[in-house]
Amino acid sequence: MDVLKAVATRRAVKQYDPDFQIPEADLAQILDAARMGPTAFNLQNWRFVVVTDPALRKQIRAAAWDQAQVTDASVLIVVCADLAAWTKNPARYWQDAPQDVQTLMAGMIDQYYRGREQVQRDEAMRSCGLAAQTLMLTAVSLGYETCPMDGFDFDAVGKLINLPEDHAIGLFVAIGKGSAPPKPRGGSLPRQDVVISDHF
């Protein structure tokens, strides 16, 4: 499936076949595609918690207002970000570049993020959003349905997955085989309402 078709056909599907399991090779392909996504300074600050344990999925569902896709989708991915990735040997994000580039980028990363907690969090959430969209479009291109989710108790889920102190949860992405078609689209705003030329 080409990208434009994946964009046009992706929907937030809520009902899944609980007996279907995504093949490991497909899941790996989906996750690897997300790992190719962009991040500022190439920080690669996303972390993908792939939740497959049925008991844990039930606990997460209870913290997600009993939404069925949490347990019924083949895979639940908690898309997280390492807020402190910029401090963790930043030269490694440029390990394939020449040494002088590694040194330069490590210095730039430190200068940009140090003491700017809001910037650190904003960048992390942007990274999560970009990664989630890549997860979903790749899954759709492989014939699966998806559902992005933020309807859950973030603190409770953080405790359930042992989220490190310097990490934050961005959202969930549920992936699987839908058991019912999505509801019709609610409607899209006209292009002239959302596309602005040069300035407001």
Buried (B, 14 or more C-beta within 10 A) or exposed (E): BEEEEBBEEBBBBBBBBBEBBBEEEBBEBBBEBBEEBEBBBBBBBBBBBEBEEEEBBEBBBBBBEEBBBBBBBBBBBBBBBBBBBBBEEBBEBBEEBEEEEBEBBBEEBEEBBEEEEEBBEEBBBBBBBBBBBBBBBBBBBBEBBBBBBEEBBBEEBBEBBEBEEEBBBBBBBBBBBBBEEBEEEEEEEEEEEEEEEEEE
